[in-house]
């Protein structure tokens, strides 16, 4: 199906998708978001992977959620949520009011982006993230390597324009890079289930928002094809 046809076809089941996602997702509070940076992720620590959606009117902002496997605490789970963000929404920590706001109004602060911890940004904070968790488990070193490649190949290579290149372009590519990392570094007997779970997250998320930023983005379409080929190679998909 051509990108335009896919976008048109998505209109008929758009609201049905939103209801389905809301049913199987967990809504989290801001204080459940971990606050450390990508570089501070311990290499050998394991994280379960999920897809994070933030409703903004009729569409979603997206990110990838990671919850530590060995956390020993009572109460709600904690999540490290990594998404594509710009300097414009970065939290103002110096309390300098209008001058700080004006300094953000350079065009580059809107279109130049990077993968970062969503907790560092005041981005539609009235709307909480909804997390769709999977059974996939990845290591901190795999998260860091995947995020670096997405920064280079998507965030730096493509200006953010909300339509052709947006948060979903980065999130889908981040899942693809995690699949690539797992495939490269772990034997099949202990990683096939992780690959299948990551691909299922990617497959579901690629249908969000009428596939804008996915079906009409060549890099992201290639990422989905690459992940599918990885599963086919391992005999996990026909």
Residue pairs with C-beta under 8 A, 6 or more apart in sequence:
1 9
3 211
3 215
3 216
3 221
4 216
6 211
6 215
7 210
7 211
7 212
7 215
7 216
10 207
10 210
10 211
11 210
14 58
14 210
17 207
17 208
21 53
21 130
21 132
21 208
22 130
24 132
25 53
25 130
25 131
25 132
26 130
26 131
26 133
27 128
27 129
27 130
27 131
28 76
28 77
28 79
28 128
28 129
28 130
28 131
29 76
29 128
30 119
30 125
30 128
32 76
32 77
32 78
32 79
33 78
33 79
33 80
33 81
33 117
33 118
33 119
33 129
34 78
34 79
34 80
34 117
34 119
35 117
35 119
35 120
36 80
36 117
37 116
37 117
37 120
38 82
38 115
38 116
38 117
38 143
38 144
38 147
39 144
41 80
41 140
41 143
41 144
42 140
43 139
43 140
43 141
43 144
44 139
44 140
44 141
45 68
45 69
45 70
45 139
45 140
46 68
46 69
46 70
46 137
46 138
46 139
46 140
47 66
47 67
47 68
47 69
47 80
47 137
47 138
47 139
47 140
47 143
48 66
48 67
48 69
48 133
48 134
48 135
48 136
48 137
49 64
49 65
49 66
49 133
49 134
49 136
49 137
49 138
49 178
49 197
49 198
49 201
50 64
50 65
50 66
50 67
50 79
50 131
50 132
50 133
50 134
50 201
51 62
51 64
51 65
51 131
51 132
51 134
51 171
51 175
51 201
51 204
51 205
52 62
52 63
52 64
52 65
52 79
52 81
52 83
52 118
52 129
52 130
52 131
52 132
53 60
53 61
53 62
53 129
53 130
53 132
53 208
54 60
54 61
54 62
54 63
54 123
54 124
54 127
54 128
54 129
54 130
55 127
55 130
56 124
56 127
59 209
60 208
60 209
61 83
61 123
61 124
61 167
62 83
62 167
62 168
62 171
62 205
62 208
63 81
63 82
63 83
63 84
63 118
63 129
63 167
63 171
64 81
64 82
64 83
64 171
64 174
64 175
65 79
65 80
65 81
65 129
65 131
65 133
66 79
66 80
66 81
66 82
66 138
66 143
67 77
67 78
67 79
67 80
67 133
68 78
68 80
69 137
71 77
71 78
79 129
79 131
80 117
81 117
81 118
81 119
81 129
82 115
82 116
82 117
82 118
82 143
82 147
82 174
83 115
83 116
83 118
83 167
83 170
83 171
84 113
84 114
84 115
84 154
84 155
84 160
84 166
84 167
84 169
84 170
84 171
85 113
85 114
85 115
85 116
85 118
85 120
85 121
85 123
86 109
86 110
86 111
86 112
86 113
86 160
87 104
87 108
87 109
87 112
88 104
88 105
88 109
88 110
89 121
89 122
89 123
90 104
90 120
90 121
90 122
91 120
91 121
91 122
92 100
92 101
92 122
94 100
110 160
111 159
111 160
111 161
112 155
112 159
112 160
113 155
113 160
113 170
114 151
114 155
114 156
115 147
115 150
115 151
115 155
115 170
115 174
118 129
132 201
132 204
134 197
134 198
134 200
134 201
135 193
135 194
135 197
136 178
136 193
136 194
136 195
136 197
136 198
136 201
137 194
138 178
138 181
138 182
138 194
142 178
142 181
142 182
142 185
143 178
145 177
145 181
146 174
146 177
146 178
146 180
146 181
147 174
147 177
149 177
150 170
150 173
150 174
150 177
153 173
153 219
154 165
154 169
154 170
154 173
154 219
154 220
155 170
157 219
158 164
158 165
158 169
158 217
158 219
159 165
160 166
162 213
163 212
163 213
163 216
164 213
164 216
164 217
165 213
165 217
166 212
166 213
167 213
168 205
168 206
168 208
168 209
168 212
168 213
168 214
168 220
169 213
169 214
169 217
169 219
169 220
171 205
172 202
172 205
172 206
172 214
172 220
172 223
172 224
173 219
173 220
173 223
175 198
175 199
175 201
175 202
175 205
175 223
175 227
176 202
176 223
176 224
176 226
176 227
177 223
178 198
179 195
179 198
179 199
179 202
179 226
179 227
179 230
180 226
180 227
180 230
182 191
182 194
182 195
182 198
183 191
183 195
183 230
183 234
186 194
188 234
192 234
192 236
195 230
195 231
195 234
195 236
196 231
196 236
198 227
199 227
199 228
199 231
199 236
199 237
202 224
202 227
203 224
206 214
206 215
206 224
213 220
214 220
214 221
214 224
215 221
228 237
231 237
232 238
